[in-house]
Amino acid sequence: MPDHLAAIALLQQGKWQEAHALVQPDESSVGCWLHGIVHILEGDLSNARYWYQRARRNWPTVVNADAELAALRLALGARRRPGRIITSWSEHW
Protein backbone atom coordinates (compact mmCIF):
# COMPACT_ATOMS: atom_id res chain seq x y z
CA MET A 1 0.00 0.00 0.00
CA PRO A 2 1.39 3.42 -0.89
CA ASP A 3 2.05 5.98 1.80
CA HIS A 4 -1.14 8.03 1.80
CA LEU A 5 0.35 10.70 4.06
CA ALA A 6 3.28 11.15 1.64
CA ALA A 7 0.81 11.62 -1.22
CA ILE A 8 -1.15 14.16 0.85
CA ALA A 9 2.06 16.07 1.61
CA LEU A 10 2.93 16.17 -2.09
CA LEU A 11 -0.56 17.40 -2.97
CA GLN A 12 -0.35 20.13 -0.31
CA GLN A 13 2.84 21.29 -2.04
CA GLY A 14 1.09 21.33 -5.42
CA LYS A 15 3.18 18.41 -6.67
CA TRP A 16 0.28 16.54 -8.21
CA GLN A 17 2.44 14.71 -10.78
CA GLU A 18 4.54 13.10 -8.04
CA ALA A 19 1.44 12.31 -5.98
CA HIS A 20 -0.19 10.79 -9.04
CA ALA A 21 2.72 8.35 -9.38
CA LEU A 22 2.17 7.25 -5.75
CA VAL A 23 -1.60 6.81 -5.90
CA GLN A 24 -2.08 5.45 -9.41
CA PRO A 25 -1.50 1.78 -8.48
CA ASP A 26 -3.58 2.05 -5.27
CA GLU A 27 -7.14 0.80 -5.87
CA SER A 28 -8.30 1.20 -2.27
CA SER A 29 -11.04 3.71 -1.49
CA VAL A 30 -8.47 6.04 0.05
CA GLY A 31 -6.22 5.67 -2.99
CA CYS A 32 -9.12 6.45 -5.32
CA TRP A 33 -10.08 9.49 -3.23
CA LEU A 34 -6.48 10.71 -3.40
CA HIS A 35 -6.46 10.03 -7.13
CA GLY A 36 -9.56 12.21 -7.46
CA ILE A 37 -7.90 15.03 -5.55
CA VAL A 38 -4.86 14.73 -7.84
CA HIS A 39 -7.10 15.37 -10.82
CA ILE A 40 -8.82 18.28 -9.06
CA LEU A 41 -5.42 19.92 -8.67
CA GLU A 42 -4.58 19.07 -12.26
CA GLY A 43 -7.80 20.75 -13.37
CA ASP A 44 -9.29 17.60 -14.94
CA LEU A 45 -12.61 17.60 -13.10
CA SER A 46 -14.29 14.94 -15.25
CA ASN A 47 -11.48 12.51 -14.40
CA ALA A 48 -11.65 13.60 -10.75
CA ARG A 49 -15.38 12.75 -10.69
CA TYR A 50 -14.59 9.28 -12.03
CA TRP A 51 -12.14 8.65 -9.16
CA TYR A 52 -14.60 9.98 -6.59
CA GLN A 53 -17.14 7.45 -7.88
CA ARG A 54 -14.52 4.69 -7.56
CA ALA A 55 -13.85 5.86 -4.00
CA ARG A 56 -17.61 5.83 -3.29
CA ARG A 57 -17.38 9.51 -2.35
CA ASN A 58 -19.94 12.18 -3.09
CA TRP A 59 -18.68 14.85 -5.42
CA PRO A 60 -18.21 18.02 -3.31
CA THR A 61 -20.69 20.83 -3.73
CA VAL A 62 -17.77 23.27 -3.81
CA VAL A 63 -14.66 21.78 -5.38
CA ASN A 64 -11.78 22.73 -3.07
CA ALA A 65 -8.68 20.55 -3.03
CA ASP A 66 -7.47 21.96 0.30
CA ALA A 67 -10.79 21.13 1.98
CA GLU A 68 -10.72 17.63 0.49
CA LEU A 69 -7.16 17.06 1.72
CA ALA A 70 -8.17 18.23 5.21
CA ALA A 71 -11.15 15.85 5.19
CA LEU A 72 -8.97 12.99 4.03
CA ARG A 73 -6.36 13.68 6.71
CA LEU A 74 -9.11 13.73 9.33
CA ALA A 75 -10.56 10.47 8.00
CA LEU A 76 -7.16 8.77 8.05
CA GLY A 77 -6.58 9.94 11.62
CA ALA A 78 -9.98 8.62 12.72
CA ARG A 79 -9.30 5.25 11.11
CA ARG A 80 -6.01 4.85 12.95
CA ARG A 81 -7.38 5.54 16.43
CA PRO A 82 -9.20 2.58 17.99
CA GLY A 83 -12.51 3.39 19.60
CA ARG A 84 -13.26 6.36 17.35
CA ILE A 85 -16.73 6.66 15.89
CA ILE A 86 -16.66 5.92 12.16
CA THR A 87 -18.94 8.11 10.07
CA SER A 88 -21.20 6.52 7.48
CA TRP A 89 -19.14 7.70 4.50
CA SER A 90 -16.01 6.04 5.83
CA GLU A 91 -17.68 2.69 6.53
CA HIS A 92 -17.14 1.81 2.88
CA TRP A 93 -13.38 1.55 3.41
N, C-alpha and C positions, 0 to 999 in steps of 0.2 A: 504494500500500500504506500502511495506517495506521501510525503510529509505535507499535510494540508496546511499547517501553520507556515511552512516555508512558502507555499504558493500564495497564501494570504499576504505575507510580508512583501513578496514580489509585486502583487497587485496593488498594494498600498503605495508602492514606489512607482507605479505606472508601468512596470515592466511586464506587460501582458504577454509578450512573446515568450519570455522565459517561463512564466507561470503556465502558459499553454502547454509547453513541453512537459511540465510536471503532471498536469491534470489529464492530458489527452488519453493516456492508457487506463486511467482510473474510471471504472464503470459504476462505482458505488454512488449512492444518492448524494453524498457530500461532494464527490468528485464531479458529478454532473452539475451540481449547483455552482461549484467553483468554475467549471467550464462555461456555464452561462454567464457568470460575472466577467470572465475573460472577454467574452464576445460583446458584453455591454461596454467594457472599456475600449475595445477595438472599434466600436460603433456599428457592429453587425447585429442589429436588434432581432432580425428574423432568425438568425442562427442562435442567438441567446435564448429566444423563446423556445426553440427546439430543446435546448439543454435543460431549461426549467421544466419542461414537460417530462423529460427523462428523469429528472430529480424528483418528480411529483411535487413541485413547488408551484404555487400560484404566481402568475406574472405580477410584479408590483404595480400598483396604481400609478406611482411616480417612480420612474426608473432612475435610481441613484446608486451607483456602484459603492460609494462609501457606506451608505446605509445598509446595503446588502452584505458587505464585508463585516460590518459591526454585528449584524444579525447572525451571520455564520459563525463568527468568533464566539458569540454568546451561546449559540447552540452547541458548538464543540465543547465549550467549558461545562455546560450543563450535562452533556453526555459523559464527561469524564469524572464527574463527582457522584459517587454512589448516594442514593437516598434523595436525589433531586427529583422534583416533579417534572415529568416529560410532557411537553405540550402536544396537542393532537397532530400538528404538522410534522413533528419530529418522530412520531411513532412509526413512520414509514421506513426509517433507517434500519 
